[in-house]
Amino acid sequence: MSAAYHHENLRETLLELAERSVQRSGVEALSLRQLARDANVSHAAPARHFRDRRALLDALALDGFQRLNRAMADAAATPGTFDARFRAIASAYVTFAVDNAALLGLMYTVKHEADASDALVEAGRGSLRAAVELIAEAQAAGAVTAGDDPERLALVAFASVHGVAALATGDLLDGVSVAEATDATVDLLLRAIGVTQTARD
């Protein structure tokens, strides 16, 4: 049996290899047997961590959401005005979505399966929750006009920046850079949200 089989990070190795496979060849090409070959372990070794291909996809999606949520949380924690922090979380989402397009598609597909785990569903709400909390905090501080539901505002913002990412990965920005498209979208969103002068000072 190969030395790699005994390595304590086999699970992480398999997830990394699975993500590369998805990015390179799509979800349909993902195979536990091929991952075992790529990791230089026996074909039965992955079963110690993933009982079947579906369990692997669930773990891959959960890992993706956790990474995205960390990026969003870090962006939301950026020091500065609401304007700057909002731009940071928008940029964090678009960057992750563009850099991990195939993975993001898998994440949302698996999340919406009828038998998706509670942990996966909860993790799938994390990026939107970061925006909701940031907007609610800004409303309480007077940096954003109060009155509008922060969840509704965050949903519109999420849909908008996700749209930028989708256009970028589909090569539909007609020469406009991702950064420029993101900035233009955020400018419109900030006006719609009702950013006060306090938020920009």
Steps between C-alpha positions, in 0.01 A plus 500: 500500500642840409642744752253763380214284629623545856551873469280684746382756245364253244152650529629848423710363215199329347295821527776700331528246221121488462483878471770503234313230310174696514670821385679320218245246375166571669301314762400210275862394456561477875579145608606358835713240325680765299556706813651193668737458207590870505568482875702181456286299740295183466161532333336419836685769697263792422211302652651559843413868455217502243256211487413574137525762229204695640669530838808635325292760314330603825837541671640693206201737498516549877871574484436752223231682697721510809782657300264750339348589836843558653589731212175691543539525877857624466385761247215614723747542786714739295555823697336808353170638387195303398573601141848344515384186680209447261737530204730252670235230540375553145853465368563193716192326362571584137865398533409162651225442243721581203801307628289196592220505245456124463523446874245774569257335260544172682454670836162648411382187320577271793360749751160490328477121486204368699726297729763769557634488854403764755866599529523561126176700485612711795843561348333594173329791672822641640596739223157662495499517880825698494336765282184507712697554819713772344196691370309462828801625694530801269130579537531491878801732484324745268741429215217361288145629478281299737165352404580251226529133593875417513429147380326631188777750435764230545315265264491765226868574558586130490308449176676798344857401583429136413380628164832677446684176573275303264558750220874489562526121494280491191727753328203735459644826637593622149846614593407656834727374777354304790623768741335778301172309471505425873570863589220628276256250650599591854462871424139442396433274798635754748271767358204263516580395857513862607851560630519816708787746511597348836588174326740676265678720755 
